[in-house]
Amino acid sequence: MFDFHTHTFLSDGELAPVELVRRAMKIGYRVMAITDHVGPGNMEFVLKTLVADCEMVNKRWDILALPGVEITHTPSEDIDYLARECRRLGAKVVNVHGETITEPVIEGTNHAAVSSHHVDILAHPGLITPNEARIAAENGVFLEVSARRGHGTANGHVVQTARAAGASLVLDSDAHAPGDLLTREFAMKVARGSGLDLEDAVSLLDQAPLDFLERVGVNSERIPA
């Protein structure tokens, strides 16, 4: 399994980063990103911790853990700057908390995220517009199919809009607790439930993560077998 959106107790998750990685590895994860919620006040602390923990587990265990962030509920005008700073601080994966239909995310967040060359994934983008999806395609920003309850309600719209615009998709757990981590069986149900046929669902689970890792500069040789 591949998963580029998870949380620990460094933000609103339940587990320490190392425990989350260990539990993910035991259920078959090969690559994961830990992407705790950040704003300007906590991003340095969060990334310092995640970089150290990911370096340790990558050295000792048969999994690739990537330090990352989810820029969350910040003014849209600051997203590009914050994404650039997170990258400077060591983030390998930069997500932005998109305009999910279940939370009062600031209007303009989706547009700011897909317009930034420092953002990798627009998480749970809700009712993303065709124009925003076209910008995402132009800038190589992946749009998320979310396995999280509530956030995933708009998955069908996200998939339809992304495919029409030629934007890339990736499926993530948005895990906050160990029970949220993905099995392949459940991930496949989420993919099929978003409107994809079997062939495209398999591609979303198997090929899309490889495309994403290439985008963020991770050599395929680093991926555990």
N, C-alpha and C positions, 0 to 999 in steps of 0.2 A: 504493500500500500504506500501511496504518496499522499501527503497532507501538508498544505502550506498555510494553515490558519489554525493555531491552537493557543490556549491561554493557561497561565500558571498563577500561583498566588502572588506573583509580582504585580498582577492587576486584579482581575475578578475571577480567576480560576481557583481550583481547590488544592492543587499539588505543587510541590517544588519542581523546578525545571527538570532536575535529574530523575526524579520519580516518574514524571510524565513521560520522559523519553524511555525509561526502562519498561513501563507498562505498554507503551506503544510498540516497542521492539518485540515484546513477548506475544503480541497478537499478530505479528507479521509485518509491521511497518518496515520499509527500507529507507525512506527519506521523510523527514518532517521538518517544518519550520515552527519555532516558538515565536509567536507574534503578539506579545502583550500590549495592552492599550497604553498609548503614550500621548503626552502633550509636551509643551516646552519645558515644564518643570521636572518631569521624571524620566525623560528619554535617556539621559546620560547614565543614570543609575541602572535603569532596566537593561540597557545594552551592555554595560560593563559586566553585569551579572550573567547575562545570557551568553555573551562571548566566551567567558571563562568556563561556564558549565558545558557549553557545546564543544569547546576544544577538548575538554576532559573525556566526555563520552565518545567523541569521535576517535579518540586515541585508543580507547579501551574496548569498545563494543562494536558489534557488527550492524551499525546503523549510521546514517548521516543526518546529524541534527544541525539545523541552520538557525543562527540568531536573527530575529526579526522584530518587527513592530506592527501594530495596527494604529495608525493615527486616527484618533477618535473624537468626534464632536468638537473639532477646533474650527475657528473661523476659516471659511474657504479660501480667503485671501492669503492665509499662511501655510497652506498645505504644501505647496512646492518648496518653500523654504524649509519646513520641518522635514520633508522627505529627504532633501539634500543633506541636512544636518544628521539625520539618522544614518544615512549611508556613510557619512564621514566618521560616525561613531562606531561603525562596524556592522551595521545591519546588512545581512545578505538578502533578506526579503523585506520589502516595504509594502505593506497593505494600507489601504485607506478604508475606514468604516463608511460604507456607502449609504445611500438614501433608502435604507430598508423601510418598508411600509409599516413596520411595527414600532418605530421610534421617531422622535421629532428631530431628525438630522437636518442640519442647516441646508436650505435650498442653495444649490450651486456647488455642493460638495462633489457630486459625481463629475460635473464638468471640470472642476479644478483638478481632481484626481487624474482623470484620463488625459488631461492636458499637460501633466507633469512628466518629464522624461526620467524622473527619479522614483516614480511609483511603479510597482510591479503588478499588483492585483487591486482591483476595485472590488471589495468584499460586498456581498449581498446588495447589489445596486438597485434593488427594487424596480420601480417603473422607469428604468433608464430609457432615454429618448433615442431615436435612430441617429440623430446627430452626435450625441455623446458616444454611442457605439462606434460610429465612423471614426471619431477622434481616437478612441481606444485602439481601433485597428491600425490607424496611421502611426500611433506611438508605441505599439506593441504592449499595451497594458491589457492584462488578462482580466476577464469578467468572471465573477465567481458564481458557480452553482452551489448553493449552500445546503448542507445537510442539517442545519440547525432549525429546530422548530420555530415557526414564526418567520424568521428571515427567509426560509425556503419557500414561503407562500408564493413569491413572484418568480420562481425558477422558470416556469414555462414562458413567461414574458421575456425574461433575460435571455434564454436560449434562442427564442424566435428572433429577437431583435439583434442579438449578436451574430447569428448566422446570416441574417439579411445584410448586415454591414461588413461581414468578413472578419469580425473580431474573434479573438481566441478566448476559449473557455477553459476553466479548471474547476474541479470539484473538490471542496474542502469540508472538514467537519465543523470548524469553529468550536472545537471542544473546550469546555470549561471544567469538565470532570472526567474521570477515567471511563465512565460509561458512555461518554460522547464520542470516544475514539471510534474510527470506522473499521468495520469488517468489509471485506469485498462484497459480500452478499448484500449488506445494507446500502453500500455505496452504489451498487448496480441498481437497486430499487429507486434510489434518489435520481439517478441518471435517467432511468426509464420513465419515472414519474414526471420528469421535466419535459417529456415529449420526444426524447430521442429514441430511435429504433435501436435494435440490439447492436448492430455494427458500430453505430456512432457512439453508443454508450460505452462499449469496450474501448474505443479510441479515446474517449474522454478519460477513462481510468488508466489507460496504459501509455498512450502516445502523448497526450496533452502534458502530463507532468514532465516528460523528457524534453518537450519543446520549451516548457517553462524553465527548466534547469539550464538549458542552453541560453535562454534569454538572460538569466542572472549570472551567467559565467561559471557554472559548475560543470567541471569536466565529468563526462559520463563514467570515466574510470573510477571516480570516487563513490559511485553508487554501489552499495553492497549487492551481491548476487542474490 
